[in-house]
């Protein structure tokens, strides 16, 4: 029977595996610890590499999660020191999206795996931890078999032969398909472009089962540029970097991966290795949106500081609101306390001048209600409402569907 303890955060059937979490951010340390404790692991925490080494010597955890950038002692130095003490210690690196070069250095120093921050789905953390613990378990067992080989041969010859046969077959499949790799790996028939085999990561990348992948060609899964790429695969005699490739998933969505390929000894077969960078690309876009919003706020600040004219400031405000929020039209209404009403001040994106002549009493209409109650009002589909706002002929020309009103002060 297969030992399930490795899948349940256990060293064996009775002893939970201990995980050391090293990160200078309290929130990350505690979120990782809480998540892993809920899954049966024991955890220890350290805020830098130096404290992590102290705990490592005292507690001898079975696995370490370590951030690369920390004060006092960073992750790379910790890995170097830890490997000198415990060469077989499984270490998983937690790195930012823009620190891939550090991840490469960490792997050269002996880290087993890596995860990219921020980790949106903590099940990926559990998967990486369980995979590394299982690998450590298999390596330990293999070492035990080697150290006690003579005794095992004498005591359990038949059992050992059967075990070695399974191990050799398993190792051959793993060497061919790199099943332990977190990158998607495909074996491709270069003559036809059809997939011959693939690993689990390839199934996760594409959303197809292995049986379904074997029915696909590179033109089906990666149609963009597939013809030219297939021509290159047919004459491939060394490793080639094809750059970013878009994979079409079974559910219709797309994933972006860095693709490298190299030929096998067989002239017809090629190995495709795809490293999924979809989340990194999304993170890069989020950063760019954040930078763009900061630039917008700076422009608004400069408009306030450099020009006391209200109309100029409102024009700048509307310009950036339209750009950042992706809205079609926006207007600013000014409150007149003398007659307790709202009147048009500035607008952008309207088809008509109807709003320029609009005057609402405070509490009248959506804008008046937002101003009176000091609350945001959002109407997702105005066409479904029987309102006077839409019955006016001029407003009907605006073709307004969704509406948002909010008080500025």
ChimeraX attribute file (.defattr): number of C-alpha atoms within 10 A of each C-alpha:
attribute: neighborCount
match mode: 1-to-1
recipient: residues
	/A:1	3
	/A:2	4
	/A:3	8
	/A:4	12
	/A:5	16
	/A:6	21
	/A:7	17
	/A:8	16
	/A:9	25
	/A:10	21
	/A:11	18
	/A:12	14
	/A:13	12
	/A:14	8
	/A:15	13
	/A:16	19
	/A:17	20
	/A:18	22
	/A:19	24
	/A:20	25
	/A:21	26
	/A:22	30
	/A:23	26
	/A:24	20
	/A:25	13
	/A:26	12
	/A:27	10
	/A:28	17
	/A:29	22
	/A:30	16
	/A:31	12
	/A:32	18
	/A:33	20
	/A:34	14
	/A:35	15
	/A:36	21
	/A:37	16
	/A:38	10
	/A:39	14
	/A:40	16
	/A:41	19
	/A:42	20
	/A:43	21
	/A:44	18
	/A:45	21
	/A:46	21
	/A:47	20
	/A:48	24
	/A:49	28
	/A:50	19
	/A:51	15
	/A:52	24
	/A:53	21
	/A:54	12
	/A:55	16
	/A:56	20
	/A:57	12
	/A:58	9
	/A:59	12
	/A:60	16
	/A:61	19
	/A:62	21
	/A:63	23
	/A:64	26
	/A:65	25
	/A:66	30
	/A:67	28
	/A:68	26
	/A:69	19
	/A:70	17
	/A:71	13
	/A:72	10
	/A:73	17
	/A:74	19
	/A:75	27
	/A:76	25
	/A:77	15
	/A:78	22
	/A:79	27
	/A:80	16
	/A:81	16
	/A:82	21
	/A:83	17
	/A:84	11
	/A:85	13
	/A:86	13
	/A:87	12
	/A:88	17
	/A:89	22
	/A:90	21
	/A:91	25
	/A:92	25
	/A:93	24
	/A:94	25
	/A:95	21
	/A:96	19
	/A:97	17
	/A:98	13
	/A:99	14
	/A:100	13
	/A:101	8
	/A:102	17
	/A:103	24
	/A:104	13
	/A:105	12
	/A:106	24
	/A:107	17
	/A:108	12
	/A:109	15
	/A:110	20
	/A:111	24
	/A:112	19
	/A:113	20
	/A:114	22
	/A:115	18
	/A:116	18
	/A:117	17
	/A:118	15
	/A:119	15
	/A:120	10
	/A:121	8
	/A:122	14
	/A:123	12
	/A:124	12
	/A:125	20
	/A:126	18
	/A:127	12
	/A:128	18
	/A:129	24
	/A:130	18
	/A:131	18
	/A:132	22
	/A:133	22
	/A:134	17
	/A:135	16
	/A:136	19
	/A:137	15
	/A:138	12
	/A:139	13
	/A:140	13
	/A:141	12
	/A:142	13
	/A:143	12
	/A:144	11
	/A:145	16
	/A:146	12
	/A:147	11
	/A:148	11
	/A:149	15
	/A:150	12
	/A:151	12
	/A:152	15
	/A:153	14
	/A:154	10
	/A:155	11
	/A:156	12
	/A:157	14
	/A:158	11
	/A:159	12
	/A:160	16
	/A:161	12
	/A:162	10
	/A:163	12
	/A:164	12
	/A:165	12
	/A:166	12
	/A:167	13
	/A:168	11
	/A:169	12
	/A:170	12
	/A:171	14
	/A:172	12
	/A:173	12
	/A:174	14
	/A:175	11
	/A:176	16
	/A:177	19
	/A:178	20
	/A:179	18
	/A:180	14
	/A:181	15
	/A:182	19
	/A:183	22
	/A:184	24
	/A:185	27
	/A:186	27
	/A:187	23
	/A:188	26
	/A:189	22
	/A:190	22
	/A:191	15
	/A:192	12
	/A:193	24
	/A:194	20
	/A:195	24
	/A:196	19
	/A:197	18
	/A:198	25
	/A:199	22
	/A:200	20
	/A:201	21
	/A:202	25
	/A:203	20
	/A:204	14
	/A:205	23
	/A:206	21
	/A:207	17
	/A:208	17
	/A:209	15
	/A:210	17
	/A:211	12
	/A:212	12
	/A:213	22
	/A:214	17
	/A:215	11
	/A:216	15
	/A:217	18
	/A:218	23
	/A:219	16
	/A:220	16
	/A:221	18
	/A:222	17
	/A:223	15
	/A:224	15
	/A:225	12
	/A:226	17
	/A:227	13
	/A:228	9
	/A:229	16
	/A:230	19
	/A:231	13
	/A:232	14
	/A:233	24
	/A:234	18
	/A:235	13
	/A:236	19
	/A:237	14
	/A:238	10
	/A:239	13
	/A:240	15
	/A:241	12
	/A:242	15
	/A:243	10
	/A:244	15
	/A:245	21
	/A:246	18
	/A:247	23
	/A:248	19
	/A:249	18
	/A:250	15
	/A:251	9
	/A:252	9
	/A:253	10
	/A:254	16
	/A:255	16
	/A:256	19
	/A:257	22
	/A:258	17
	/A:259	20
	/A:260	18
	/A:261	22
	/A:262	17
	/A:263	22
	/A:264	16
	/A:265	8
	/A:266	8
	/A:267	14
	/A:268	17
	/A:269	22
	/A:270	26
	/A:271	24
	/A:272	24
	/A:273	22
	/A:274	25
	/A:275	20
	/A:276	23
	/A:277	17
	/A:278	16
	/A:279	17
	/A:280	17
	/A:281	15
	/A:282	11
	/A:283	17
	/A:284	14
	/A:285	12
	/A:286	12
	/A:287	12
	/A:288	12
	/A:289	13
	/A:290	13
	/A:291	12
	/A:292	15
	/A:293	17
	/A:294	12
	/A:295	13
	/A:296	19
	/A:297	14
	/A:298	12
	/A:299	16
	/A:300	20
	/A:301	15
	/A:302	13
	/A:303	19
	/A:304	17
	/A:305	10
	/A:306	10
	/A:307	12
	/A:308	10
	/A:309	10
	/A:310	12
	/A:311	12
	/A:312	13
	/A:313	21
	/A:314	18
	/A:315	19
	/A:316	17
	/A:317	20
	/A:318	20
	/A:319	18
	/A:320	18
	/A:321	17
	/A:322	15
	/A:323	13
	/A:324	14
	/A:325	9
	/A:326	9
	/A:327	11
	/A:328	11
	/A:329	17
	/A:330	17
	/A:331	18
	/A:332	22
	/A:333	22
	/A:334	14
	/A:335	19
	/A:336	12
	/A:337	9
	/A:338	6
	/A:339	9
	/A:340	11
	/A:341	18
	/A:342	22
	/A:343	17
	/A:344	17
	/A:345	16
	/A:346	20
	/A:347	18
	/A:348	15
	/A:349	14
	/A:350	17
	/A:351	12
	/A:352	12
	/A:353	12
	/A:354	15
	/A:355	18
	/A:356	14
	/A:357	8
	/A:358	11
	/A:359	16
	/A:360	18
	/A:361	18
	/A:362	21
	/A:363	16
	/A:364	15
	/A:365	14
	/A:366	20
	/A:367	22
	/A:368	22
	/A:369	20
	/A:370	21
	/A:371	25
	/A:372	14
	/A:373	13
	/A:374	13
	/A:375	12
	/A:376	15
	/A:377	17
	/A:378	14
	/A:379	14
	/A:380	11
	/A:381	11
	/A:382	16
	/A:383	14
	/A:384	9
	/A:385	10
	/A:386	9
	/A:387	11
	/A:388	9
	/A:389	14
	/A:390	18
	/A:391	10
	/A:392	11
	/A:393	10
	/A:394	15
	/A:395	18
	/A:396	13
	/A:397	13
	/A:398	16
	/A:399	13
	/A:400	15
	/A:401	12
	/A:402	12
	/A:403	15
	/A:404	13
	/A:405	19
	/A:406	18
	/A:407	17
	/A:408	11
	/A:409	5
